[in-house]
């Protein structure tokens, strides 16, 4: 059985105004220039639901997790993806944490500067 293609561009900023780091991530087969593609693909496998935005009207704790941001664009299992991540409230932090391996770390950046 052949998996549908996954090829994503992941852009991470560790702080407001910081230089962005961009990685390519492929799954099935695993590849790209992401620093840990195996962990990133495994995180997506478990938490692909986090690619969806927080539903409108969702109650979220008002806690600020930092100024890190990330974007994921491309194809996940054959479906087009364009997702933005930030750490501005509890719901957004939960999304971020679910896919931390995709961003390089919990706060945003293996090798990010």
N, C-alpha and C positions, 0 to 999 in steps of 0.2 A: 504494500500500500504506500503510495507516494503522498507525502504531506504537501499541502498548499504552500506556496513560497512565503517566506518571511524575510524581508529586507527593510531595515529601519535606519533612519538617521536620528541620532540622539544628540541633542545640543544642551549642554549644562553650563549654567553660570553660578559660581559659588557665592557671589554677592552682587548686589546692585552695582552696576558699572564695571564688574569684573569681565575680563576677557573670556569669551565663550570657548569651551572645548567641544568639539564635534567628533562623534564616533559613528562608524558604520557597524551595524549588527546584523548578522544573518543567522538564522536557525534552520535546521533541516536542509542541508548540513550546516553545522555551526561554523561561523567564520566572521570575517570583518576585522576592523582594527580596534574594536572595543577591547579594553584592558583585560576583561574576564568574560568572554562571550558565553562560556558554559554556564556560569552563575546567572548572567543576565537572561539567557534563554530559559533557564529553570525558573527564575522569578516570574517571567511572563507566562510560563506554562501554568503556574499556580495562581497567579493574580492578574490574569488578563482583564478581569472585570474592572481593574483600576485604570484601564485606558479610557473608560467612559468618564465624562465629567460628573461632578457632584450634582445630583438631581435638584432642580429648582425647588425651593421651599424646604429643603433638608435642614433640620436643626443641627447646628455645628457648634462645638465649644469655641468660645472666643479666646483662643490662645495663639500666640504668634510663635512660629517655629524657626523663623529666620528669613533672610532675603534671597535664598537660593531659588532659582527657577530652572525649568527644563522643558524641552519640547521633544516630542517623538513624532516623526513623520515617516510615512512609507507604507509598507504592506505587512500586515500580521495575518498569517495563514490565508493569504489571498484577498483579505479585506483591506481597503484603504484606511489608514489611521492618520489622524492629525490631533494630537493631544498636548495640552499645556499643563504643566505642574508648577505648584508653588507651595509655600509652607505658611500660609496666612491664617489658617484656622484649623480646628481639629479634624475636619473632614479632609481638607487638602493635605494635612500632615499624614493622615492615615493612607491616602492614595500614594503619597511620596514613599512612605515607609514600605508599602507593599512591593514597590518596584525599585527599592534602594540599589539593588545590584545592577539594575539597568543604568542608573545614574553614576555608578562608581562607588557610592557609599551612602550612608544615611544622610549626611549633610551635603552631598552633592559632588564629590569629585575625586575619583582616583586620578591623580595627576592633574587635576583641574587647577587653574591658577587665576 
